[in-house]
Amino acid sequence: EVQLVQSGAEVKKPGESLKISCKASGYSFTNYWIGWVRQMPGKGLEWMGIIYPGDSDTRYSPSFQDQVTISADKSVSTVFLQWGSLRASDTAMYFCARRGDNWYFDRWGRGTLVTVSS
Amino acid sequence: EIVLTQSPGTLSLSPGESATLSCRASQSVTSSYLAWYQQKPGQAPRLLIHGAASRATGIPERFSGSGYGTDFSLTINRLEPEDFAVYYCQQYGSSPYTFGQGTKLEIK
């Protein structure tokens, strides 16, 4: 069974760094793109970026370019989303999603809630 | 970047009625790579429709999608109580794979 298991909720202070994860199982990790989606409290879905774990080819939405870093570790079948310096406006739920054989996003993680507050 | 505009913002209907949600793109969506999702509070989005008109696995027949180019729609026939949620469209043919702002389907 294809599964994406995301890391647990985080509470951080402004200026701190953070790396959250999305562990894939049940399929060939290196052959499928995985993307990240942000959902701020009470708001809609925003596409952040996507990575191909096979060669780490990464594409970012212009809105998130230089704001976050997406990476992958093939040895543990895991994709990461990281921030170097968090802001209060990064408070949101973050979902990972797999791009399937027909290009649509067919599997989603349950989300990781990130809270940034002083 | 393709901008998706959904309408209406909120739709108030009663169980048993039919709902039609619209998604308009700022430019043509590649190969009708348009998906619809349902999201309930505290849950991840649930894929309903892909390729503009193909139901995802396990999705009831009362959900149907249509459209091509820049105009797409999601129709839900005979609304059930569990259908009241927020619905998003997404184009996945051209990076960034943008979402619409959502339509909230609420009980009248």
Interface residues (C-beta under 8 A of the other chain):
Chain A: G35 V37 G44 L45 E46 W47 G49 I50 R59 Y60 S61 P62 S63 F95 R99 N102 W103 Y104 F105 D106 W108 G109 R110 G111
Chain B: E1 Y33 A35 Y37 Q39 Q43 A44 P45 L47 H50 G51 A56 V86 Y88 Q90 Y92 G93 S95 P96 Y97 T98 F99 G100 Q101 G102
